[in-house]
């Protein structure tokens, strides 16, 4: 089969992995915040971003336009990310082909198409799929600009993509900054330097006030709650098989061996032990250097006290790393063809097993707010809902649009419901509270139903008639402060 036919199969399979299960999982808290923003008018959304988000506004503007065509249902919200994630396959194919020819491009595209982490964020209504796409484009256009540093059009093209990457996620600066420095040193004159740097410098200056304001709003403060060394150890594992996967240890071992063979082949390519054109060797060396620096910079920043390092923020290095690993596997195939292609096939199969396993296993998925709301049953009368974690309103109101904070001093209801989901970090298995002998929230209330889902617990308490209930701070099923919410038939 020709390489183009293989590429078509890889792209088709990657697109299918991203689109086929877009609505399998519930929206989780962060996606519900995205949905809430996108349901505002454009001006209101832009004014709300500084207080509700820790990233720049480009993704939200694109998603706002997108959802005005496709809606804010789960598929409508996530389909933009699925499209961006699918496009990343093609861009990394071009990047890999530049590093080592058609076979390298095919291997790189396959690693991206079946990477569980990239599939995960291609199914999330957040900025990370756009960040991955722009980082791959930035790397490709940067190499093209270095090839002809006098070509103003190439410099401007890289600068435009670099500016868009900065407007998508602040961590893009760790990739864009070393690329910009390299171009500035390579450019033959001030005219070329201005062409390369004007747009990213302007974008950085325009975003600086927003970045400083968002830094002070503590929306990303949770990251430093876990040890830096723990988060650093999670990055390679999660890059290989995602946050969680069935038979995870086996999949990590298989994928890691394939990637190690790829980087061994890359080392042979860089040192000249494996013959490739000099231009490809130079591009591979430059991309490897800038990718290593881009990964090291946030680690140094975190060690210095500016700690926002978490796997999803570092996603910008994954597409270039896949391109390098793909080029390395293709180079290794010139010396040991069968082991190299078997390793690539095993890595792809492991990625498919991980992605399909997540789609089939609720305990490997995002928090299931949708099923929790379904367990509440039809809303046929006013209810008081005691929800944990205390931030539950953001996710619950997507599935219960009439939900609001319960107003003091009291709420008249015949039903009080407890909804509890665990607070967990990415990759942790859900452990929702399961009270063995739950206590009635007030006199005359009896337990009408109980649902113990994979990621949640719902208890429904009913009384014979509606009675006033005090609206005051109350613990949830986990004993921690809860959100007191009310809902009534619409």
N, C-alpha and C positions, 0 to 999 in steps of 0.2 A: 504494500500500500504506500502511496506517495505521502511525503510529509504534509502536503496541503490537506489531504484527506484525513490524516491523523489529527491535524490541527482542528479541522472541522468537527471531528468527533469530540475532541477535548473541550472545545468551546461549547458545543451543544450540551455535553454532560455538565459542564460548569454552570451554564445558564439554568439547566433543569434543577440542579441542586439548590440554586438560589431562589427560583420562582415557585417551584412545585409545592413548597411547604411554608409559604409566607404567612399563612394564617393559622398554622399549627399551634404556635405558642401564644399565650396571652401577652399583651403589652405589659412591660414592667414599669416601675416608677419613673425612670428617666424618659422612657418613650411616652408615657402619659403626660409628662411635662411638655414634651415636644408637641403632642396633640393639642394640649391646652393653648400653647402659644400660637399654633397654626390656625386655631379657630377664631383668633382675634383679627381685627383689621390690621393692615400692614404697619401703620404708624404705631398702633398700640403694641404690637408684637415687638417692634424695635425698641420701644421704650421699656418693655418688660424684661428684655434679655439681660441687661446689666445686673438685675437683682435676682434672676432665676437661673442663670447659666454661668458657666466658667469658660466659655469658648466664644470666639468671634461670630459674627452674624451671617456669614455667607451661606452656610448650609440652610439656615432657617428661611432665608429669602428664597432660595431655590425650592425648598420644600413647600413654602407658602404658595408659590406659583404652581407647583406640581399638584398639590392637593386641591387647588381650586378647579382642576380638571378631573382628577381621579378620586377626590374625596378623602375624608379623614378616617375611613374604616381601616382595619388592620392592614389589608392588602394595599389600599391606596397610600397609606402612610409609609409602608415599607418598600413599596415597589421602586421608588426612586433609588434607595440604597441597593436594591437588587440589580437595577440597571447599571449603576455606577460600578458595583462589584463585578458585573459581567464585562464591562468595558475594560476593567483593569487586566483581565486575562489577555486581551489583545495588545494592550500597551506593553505588558511584561514580555509577551512574545517578541515584539519588536526590539525591546531592550536586550533580551537574551540572544536574539539573532545577531545583534550588533556585536555581542561579546564573543560569539563562537559559531555563527552560521545557523542554518535552518534547524539542525538537530538540537542545538543549544536553545534556540527559540521555542521549539516544541517542548523540550524538557521544562523550561522555565514556565511556560504557559500551563503545563500540566500541574506543576507544583502549586501555582496560584489557584487554578480551577478547583483543586480538591483539598486545599488547605482548610481545615475546620475553623480556624480563627477567622479567616477571610470570609468563609461562608456565613459564620455567625453574624458578623457585622454587616454583611450584605442583606441580612434579614432583620436589621434593627434601625428604627427611625431616629438615628442620630448621625453625627457628622463623620463617623470613622470611615465609612466606605468612600466618601468623598476625599478624605485625607489620604487614604491608600492610593486612590486613583491619581491624585495630584502629585503625590510623592514619586510614583512611577513615571508620570509624564515629566516631572521636573528632572529626574535622573536622565531620561532619554534625551530631552532637549538640551540639558547641560553638556552631555557628551557631544552632541551635534555642534553646539556653540564652541566648545573647545577645539573641535576639528577645524573650524574656520572662524577664528576669533575676529577677523575683519568683516564678517558677514553681519551687518546690522540687523537684518531680519531675524537671524537665528538668535542673536543676543536679546532682541526685544521679545521673541517668543518665549525664551526661557524666563525672562523677567516677568512676563505676564502670568505665566503659570506659577512662578514663585510667589508673586503677590497674591494670587488666588489661594495658594496653599496657606499662606500666613493668615488670610482672612477666613480660613476654615478652622484652623487649630493652632494654638500658640506653639505647640511642640514642633510644628513644621519648621520653625526657626533653626532647630538643631541640624536640619538637613540643608536648608536654604543658605544659612550663614557660611558654612565652609565652601559650598558651591560658589557663592558670591565672591568670597575671598580669592578662591582659585581663579575665577574668571577675571577679577580685577588685576591679579598678578600676571595673568597671561595676556590680557588685552594690550594691543600695541600702542594705544593712545587714549587721551581723555574722551574722545568722541565715543569710542567703543565701550569704555568703562561706563559712561553715562547711559548708553543704550542698554547695558546689562543691568545696571543698578537702580535706575530711576524709579521703575515701578515697584520693586520690592522695598526700597527705602521709603517711598511715599506711603506704601501700605503699612509699613511698620510704624511710621510717624503718626498716621491717622488712627491706628489701633492702640497706640500706647496709652492714651487716657482711659479707654475702655478696659484695657488689661489691668491697669492699676486699680480701677474701681472694682473689677471682678475679683482681684486678688484679696480685696478687703472684705468681700461678702461671705467668705468661709464656705462656699458651696463645694469646694474640693478639699476641705479640711479633713474629711474622713480618711483620706489616703494615708496620712501620717499616723493613723491609729494603729497600723500594723508595722512591724519592724522592716526597715529598708532591706536588710539581707534576705528576709523572707520574700519580699516582693521581687527582688533581683533573681532569686532562685526560681520564682514562678514564671518569669518571662520566657526562657527557652522552652520549658515544658508546654506552656500555653501557646506559644508560637507553633509548636509541633502538632498538638492534637486538640487545641482549644481549651476552654475552661474545664470541661469534664467530658468523659467518653466512656463507653463500655469497654471492658478488658483494657483499661487505660495503660497499665504497665506494659502490656504486650505491644500496644500501638505506639507508645513512646519509644520502646526499644527498636521496633522496626523502622519507624520514621527517622529516629536519630542515626541509625546505621546508614540509611540511605543518604542523609544530609552529610554525614561525616565522609562518606565516599565522594560526594559531590565536592566538598571543600578540599579533599585530598586531590581530586582531579584539578580543582582550581589552583591549588598550590603548584601542581605540575605545569599547568598552563602559564602561570606567572613566572616560574623559574626557567621556562624554556625546555623542560624535559618532555613536554607534549607540544608538538608542532602546531601552531596556529599563525595566521597572519599577524604581522607586527602591530597593525592598527588595532586588532582585536585584543591582543595582549596588553597594549597600552590602555585601552578603554577599560578592560577588566581591572587592571591595577588601579586606575583612577577611581573607578566606582567602588572597589573594595576599600580603598583608603577613606573616601568620603563617607561611606556607610559605617565604617568602624568609628570614625570620629563622631558621626551623628548619634551613634548609640552610646558613646562614652560621655558626651557632653551632659545629657540629663543625669547620668550617674554622678558625675562630678558636682553638678548643681545640687543634687539631693544630699550628697555628702557635705556640701557647704551650707546647708540649711534651707535651700529653696527646693523643697521636696514635694513634687507632684508625680513622682515616678510610679506608674502602674502600667500593666501590659497594654491596655487599650490606648493609652497616651503614646506609647512607643510604637504603635502600629505602622507609623510612617516608614520604618526601616524594613518591614517584612517584605513588600514587593521587590525592592532592590536586592534583598538577601536571597529571595527566590530566583531572581535572574542570575545572580552569581552562582548559586547552587546548581541551577540548570545548566549553565555554561560549564561548570565543573564536571557534572555527570556526563555531558556530551564529550568533554575532553577525555574523561576516564574511559569512555566507550571506545576510543581509538586504541587503547591499550588492552582493556579487558571488557570487550563488548557485552558479553552475556551477563556478568555480574552487574555492570553499570545499568543496563536496561531492566534487569530484574529488580534492582534496587529502586529505580524510578517507578516501576509498576507496583512494587510493594508499598511504596510511600503513597501512591495514588489510591491504592486499595484501602490502606489504613485510613486515609482521609475520608473516603466514602463510608467506611464502617463507622467512623466517629460521627460524621454528619447525620447519617441515617439513624444511628443509635440515639442521638440526641432527639431527633424528630419523633422517635417511637417511645421515649422514656420520660415521663413527666418529671421524675426526680433529677434529671439532667438538664432541665429546661429553666427558663426564667420563672420568676414568681407567678403563680397562676391566679391572678386577680379575677380573671374572667370566670373561672370555675367557682371561685369563692362567692361571687355575686350570683351565679346560677344557683348555688346552694341556698341562698336566701329566699328563693322562690319568688312568685309574682308579688309585686308591691300592691296589696289591696287595701291598705290602711296605713296610717302614720306609724313610723317605727323610729326607735332610738337605736343607734348602732355604736357599739363600743369597739373601736378598731385599733389594732397594733400591727406594725409600729405606729408611733404617733404621727408620722408623715403619711399615713394611709390615704388621706383625702385625695392626694394628687393622683393616685392610681385608681381608687374606687370610683371617683366621679366620672372617669371615662366610660365605665360600664353602667353607672347609675347617674345619668346627667342631672337629676334633680337633687343630688346629695349636697348638703351644706353643713357647716358647723352648727351644732345645736345651740339655740339661743337661750340664755338664762332668763328667768330663774328656773323654769320648769318646762317640760314637754309632755303633752298628753298622748298616751299610747297604750295599746294593749299588747305590744310586742317589743321586746328588747333583745337585740341580736349581738353576739360577740363574734367578731371576725379577727383572726390572728394569723399572721404570717411571720416567719422568723426573720430576724436581721442576719444576713449572711453576706460574706464577701464572694466575689466571682470564683467559681470552682468549688465552693463548699456545698456539701449535700444539705438539703433543707431538713431542719429539725423543728417543725412547728410544735407549739405547746399542746400537750394532750392531757388535760386534767382528768384524773381518774374519777373523782367525785365532785363535779362542779356544784358550786353553791348558787342558789337562785339570787338574782340581782335585787329583788324586792319581794315583799309579801305577796302571796297569791299567784306568783309566777311559777309555772311548771315547764319543764324541758319539753318542747314540742318536737324538736329534731336535732340531730347532731350529724355533722359531716366531717370525717377525717380524711381530707385529701392528701395527695403526696406532698404538697407544699403549704397547706393551710388547714386550719380548724375553724369550723363555723358551728356555733351553738345558738339555737332559736328558742327564746323563752316567751311564753304567752300567758296572759291573764284573762279571766272570764270577760272583763269589760275594760274599756279605756280608762286609765287613771293618770293623774298628773305625776310625773317623775322628776325629781330634782336634777338639774343639769349642773354638775359639779365635777371637779377632777376625780377620775376613777381609774383604777388599774385595769389593764387588759388581762387576757388569759395567761400571759407570761409574767404577770405581776408588775409590769413596768407601766409608766404613764401611757395612757391611751388617748386617741382622738374621739371626742364625743360628737357624733354626727346625727343628722336627722334626714329622713326621706319620707315623702308622702306620695300617694298616687298622682299621676299627671293627668 
